[in-house]
Amino acid sequence: MCSQKETMHNTTEASKFGGNMLVDTADAVCPVCGQIFSAEMDLSGGWKQDIIEDCPNCCRSLLQHLSNDQGAQMEVAVERNG
């Protein structure tokens, strides 16, 4: 299992489906191909989330464990799904 806790993050407001949401992003590393990608967390979904998404580079299914200490620093742990 590969995980990375990233110190740089960016909190922005985004418009999706006609509504506003607060999004936090942090860099993560794919445990399969090693590619760095941006993990996004919709803060309206809670401070801790598990998300399954494909790596944008190798298309492998990844389980992302996302957490944000109520607006502080976002942390990302990524593992291969399945």
C-alpha positions in Angstrom: 0.0 0.0 0.0 1.3 3.4 -1.0 0.2 6.5 0.9 1.2 10.1 0.8 0.4 12.9 3.2 0.7 16.1 1.3 1.4 19.5 3.0 0.2 21.5 0.0 -3.6 21.8 -0.5 -6.0 24.1 -2.2 -9.5 24.9 -1.0 -11.7 26.4 -3.7 -15.4 26.8 -4.4 -16.7 25.0 -7.4 -20.0 25.0 -9.2 -21.4 21.6 -10.0 -24.8 20.7 -11.3 -26.0 24.3 -10.6 -25.0 24.3 -6.9 -22.0 25.4 -5.0 -19.6 23.0 -3.2 -16.4 23.5 -1.3 -13.6 21.4 -2.7 -10.2 20.6 -1.2 -7.4 19.1 -3.3 -4.1 17.5 -2.5 -1.5 15.6 -4.5 -1.4 11.8 -4.2 0.7 9.0 -5.8 -0.8 6.0 -7.7 0.5 2.8 -6.0 0.4 1.0 -9.3 2.2 3.3 -11.8 3.7 5.9 -9.5 2.0 8.8 -11.3 1.2 11.9 -9.2 -2.4 13.0 -9.5 -4.7 15.5 -7.8 -7.2 14.0 -5.3 -10.4 16.1 -4.8 -12.6 16.1 -1.7 -16.0 17.6 -1.6 -16.1 19.0 1.9 -19.9 18.9 2.0 -19.6 15.1 2.1 -18.0 15.2 5.6 -14.5 15.5 7.0 -13.6 11.8 6.3 -14.4 10.1 3.0 -13.4 6.9 1.1 -13.7 7.3 -2.7 -13.1 4.8 -5.5 -11.7 6.4 -8.7 -9.5 5.3 -11.5 -5.9 6.5 -11.8 -5.9 9.2 -14.6 -2.7 7.7 -16.0 -3.0 3.9 -15.8 -6.8 3.6 -15.3 -6.4 1.2 -12.4 -9.1 1.3 -9.7 -7.9 3.1 -6.6 -9.4 3.5 -3.1 -8.7 7.0 -1.8 -8.9 7.6 2.0 -9.4 11.4 2.3 -9.6 13.4 5.5 -9.6 17.1 6.3 -9.3 18.4 9.9 -12.2 20.9 9.5 -10.6 23.1 7.0 -7.0 22.5 8.0 -4.7 20.3 6.0 -6.2 17.5 3.7 -4.6 14.1 4.0 -4.7 11.4 1.3 -3.9 7.7 1.6 -4.2 5.7 -1.7 -4.3 1.9 -2.2 -5.1 -0.3 -5.1 -8.8 -1.3 -5.1 -9.3 -5.0 -5.5 
